């Protein structure tokens, strides 16, 4: 058994140096194991983030399942699948950001009148 020359303590199998041992009350895994989601939305997100390997143009490419699904949807739409085109258009509408509202003089007058009546 080896000895630590500084403190004259045994170091070896099942006897790590005192400086590297767990402190009292310290957990070996403070964050714990990640919990799996139990709802369908969380499980779907977890599954879509998994990486798969596909063959694209003769070479292997690693992409997420979400990317593969979107690529497949776009390719089907290009080939003429009407349902795929419709779904793509709906997805594009959902992700678009609305234009910011800019008030003109008429809007400001209406707002002032409304606030005056409801105070």
C-alpha positions in Angstrom: 0.0 0.0 0.0 1.4 3.4 -1.0 1.7 6.1 1.6 1.2 9.8 1.2 4.4 11.5 2.3 2.7 14.7 3.3 0.2 13.3 5.8 1.6 9.8 6.3 -1.8 8.3 5.3 -2.5 5.1 3.4 -3.5 5.6 -0.3 -4.6 2.8 -2.5 -7.6 0.5 -3.2 -10.7 1.9 -1.5 -8.6 4.6 0.2 -8.3 7.7 -2.0 -6.4 10.7 -0.8 -8.3 12.8 1.7 -8.2 15.8 -0.5 -10.2 14.1 -3.3 -12.8 12.4 -1.0 -16.4 13.6 -0.9 -17.0 16.2 1.7 -19.7 15.7 4.3 -23.2 16.2 2.8 -21.8 16.5 -0.8 -23.5 14.6 -3.5 -21.6 12.6 -6.1 -24.2 13.6 -8.7 -25.6 17.0 -7.6 -27.8 17.6 -10.7 -29.1 14.1 -10.7 -30.3 12.1 -13.7 -32.3 13.9 -16.3 -36.0 13.1 -16.0 -37.8 11.9 -19.2 -40.9 13.9 -20.1 -44.1 12.1 -19.6 -46.4 14.1 -21.8 -46.8 13.5 -25.5 -45.4 16.9 -26.5 -42.2 16.4 -24.5 -41.7 12.8 -25.8 -42.2 14.0 -29.3 -39.6 16.8 -28.9 -37.2 14.3 -27.3 -37.7 11.8 -30.2 -37.3 14.5 -32.9 -33.9 15.7 -31.4 -32.4 12.2 -31.9 -29.7 12.0 -34.6 -29.9 9.6 -37.5 -27.7 8.8 -40.5 -29.1 9.2 -44.0 -27.5 8.9 -47.4 -27.6 12.1 -49.4 -25.9 12.2 -52.8 -23.8 9.2 -52.1 -22.4 10.3 -48.8 -23.6 9.6 -45.2 -25.0 12.7 -43.4 -26.0 12.8 -39.7 -29.1 15.0 -39.1 -31.8 15.1 -36.5 -35.1 13.4 -37.1 -36.8 16.8 -37.2 -34.5 17.9 -40.0 -35.2 14.7 -41.9 -38.9 15.1 -41.5 -38.8 18.7 -42.8 -36.5 17.7 -45.7 -39.0 14.9 -46.6 -41.9 17.3 -46.4 -40.2 19.9 -48.7 -39.2 17.2 -51.2 -42.7 15.8 -51.3 -44.1 19.3 -51.9 -41.7 19.9 -54.8 -42.7 16.6 -56.4 -46.3 17.7 -56.5 -47.9 16.3 -53.3 -50.7 18.8 -52.6 -51.0 17.8 -48.9 -47.3 18.4 -48.3 -47.5 21.8 -50.0 -50.5 22.7 -47.9 -48.8 21.7 -44.7 -45.6 23.6 -45.6 -47.6 26.7 -46.3 -49.4 26.4 -42.9 -46.0 25.9 -41.2 -44.6 29.0 -42.9 -47.6 31.0 -41.7 -47.2 29.8 -38.1 -43.5 30.7 -37.9 -43.9 34.1 -39.5 -43.6 37.1 -37.2 -46.4 39.7 -37.6 -45.5 43.2 -38.6 -45.3 45.6 -35.6 -48.2 48.0 -35.2 -47.4 51.6 -35.9 -50.1 54.1 -34.7 -51.1 57.0 -36.9 -52.7 60.3 -35.9 -56.2 58.9 -36.2 -55.4 55.9 -34.0 -53.9 58.2 -31.3 -57.0 60.4 -31.3 -59.3 57.3 -30.9 -57.1 56.0 -28.0 -57.1 59.4 -26.3 -61.0 59.5 -26.6 -61.3 56.0 -25.3 -59.1 56.7 -22.2 -61.0 59.9 -21.5 -64.4 58.0 -21.5 -63.2 55.1 -19.3 -61.4 56.9 -16.5 
